[in-house]
Amino acid sequence: GGGILTDGGKTIKLGETDIDLNTASKSGGAIYLSSTSGTSFTTEGTTTISNNSCKENGGGVFVSGGTVTLSNPTITGNGANGSTKAKNGGAIYVTGTGAGFTATGTSSINANSATGNGGAVYVEGGSVTLAANAINTNSAKNGGAIYLNGGGFTAAGNTTMSSNTASGDGGAVYVSGGNIEISGASSVLTLSSNNAVNGGAFYVNNGSI
């Protein structure tokens, strides 16, 4: 964790929060939560996570257990850009049963990148839930914005995914397992100007939407 590491069942709760310009030699450029159950990191004011980086997974946030809950987050300019091996989750990486990431209020997850999959979000077990969302201009090999490899991703409000880019498949979203849900009776998903070799917006190899 380049900025904050939380483990051992510990709880961190903050108000307005900015976590910027940190670097991790492994995972979690800004925030790293370990696999211990009961571990949590929560913000209760406007949250900015920007321009952090790591050489493995989760340029902004890495969660392998416990929960991260961010209020009105702006997560921008983060990168999982390891040079020796493709890395995943430019902004957010969630792995493991019981691991969770939740954004409340309005979320902006823009201009993040990964040399592997999931320019903004990579989920491999566990769950990610976002409220009203703008997920734009992210880039990766597959899943320019979101790569789901098991677990669940829920957009709980109006969501825009625009100008995301994959050099492979799934300009906005790549699903190889798990479930993506757009929840709320009046929620609208807007997809525009996303680019990929196959599936400019969505590429579903396995799993469900």
DAZI-V154347 format. One record per helix or strand of 3 or more residues. SS is the DSSP state (H for helix, E for strand). FROM is the first residue (numbers start at 1). LEN is the number of residues. If there is no record, write none. Layout:
ss:SS from:FROM len:LEN
ss:SS from:FROM len:LEN
//
This chain:
ss:E from:4 len:3
ss:E from:11 len:4
ss:E from:17 len:4
ss:E from:31 len:3
ss:E from:40 len:4
ss:E from:47 len:4
ss:E from:61 len:3
ss:E from:67 len:5
ss:E from:73 len:4
ss:E from:92 len:4
ss:E from:100 len:11
ss:E from:121 len:4
ss:E from:127 len:10
ss:E from:146 len:10
ss:E from:159 len:4
ss:E from:173 len:10
ss:E from:189 len:4
ss:E from:202 len:7
//
